[in-house]
């Protein structure tokens, strides 16, 4: 084994390195976000929302329908 010359390290200009880089570039998959689903108007989505206790008590004091009242207040605040 002493008769063999030492291997030189590959450099950026090495043809093999360039070929591997080109292959990797064209075969790498790009992550694509899933398309946003179209939602019919008026369909509600369940979410978790943290609201201050006093604000929650204010809306619940009006009886049933407090979630709709919160939704209406948020819609008004959003300018819709």
C-alpha positions in Angstrom: 0.0 0.0 0.0 2.9 2.3 0.4 3.4 2.2 -3.4 0.1 4.1 -4.0 0.2 7.9 -4.0 -2.0 9.5 -1.3 -5.5 10.5 -2.4 -6.0 14.1 -2.8 -9.2 15.6 -1.3 -12.0 16.5 -3.6 -12.3 20.2 -4.2 -15.3 22.4 -5.3 -13.9 22.3 -8.9 -13.9 18.5 -9.0 -16.2 17.2 -11.7 -17.7 14.6 -9.4 -18.5 17.2 -6.8 -20.1 19.4 -9.4 -22.2 16.5 -10.8 -23.4 15.5 -7.3 -24.4 19.1 -6.6 -26.2 19.4 -9.9 -28.0 16.1 -9.3 -29.0 17.1 -5.8 -30.3 20.4 -7.0 -32.7 18.9 -9.5 -33.8 16.0 -7.4 -34.5 17.8 -4.1 -38.2 18.1 -3.4 -39.5 21.4 -2.3 -42.1 21.3 0.5 -45.3 22.8 -0.8 -48.0 24.0 1.6 -51.3 22.2 1.1 -53.9 24.4 -0.6 -56.2 26.3 1.6 -59.7 24.8 1.5 -62.5 27.0 0.4 -65.0 27.4 3.2 -68.6 28.1 2.6 -69.8 31.4 4.1 -71.3 31.1 7.5 -69.5 27.9 8.4 -68.0 28.1 11.9 -64.7 26.6 12.8 -63.9 25.3 16.3 -60.9 27.0 17.9 -59.4 27.4 21.3 -59.3 31.0 22.4 -58.0 32.5 25.7 -60.2 35.3 27.0 -59.9 37.3 30.2 -62.3 36.0 32.8 -64.1 39.3 33.2 -64.8 39.5 29.5 -66.1 35.9 29.4 -68.4 36.6 32.3 -69.7 39.7 30.6 -70.8 37.7 27.5 -72.1 34.8 29.6 -74.2 37.1 31.8 -76.5 37.5 28.8 -77.5 33.9 28.9 -77.3 31.4 26.0 -75.9 32.6 22.8 -72.8 34.1 24.4 -70.5 32.5 21.8 -72.5 34.2 19.0 -72.3 37.5 20.8 -68.5 37.2 21.1 -68.4 36.3 17.4 -70.4 39.4 16.6 -68.2 41.6 18.7 -65.1 40.2 17.0 -66.6 40.7 13.6 -67.4 44.3 14.4 -63.9 44.9 15.7 -62.5 43.4 12.5 -64.6 45.8 10.5 -66.8 43.2 8.8 
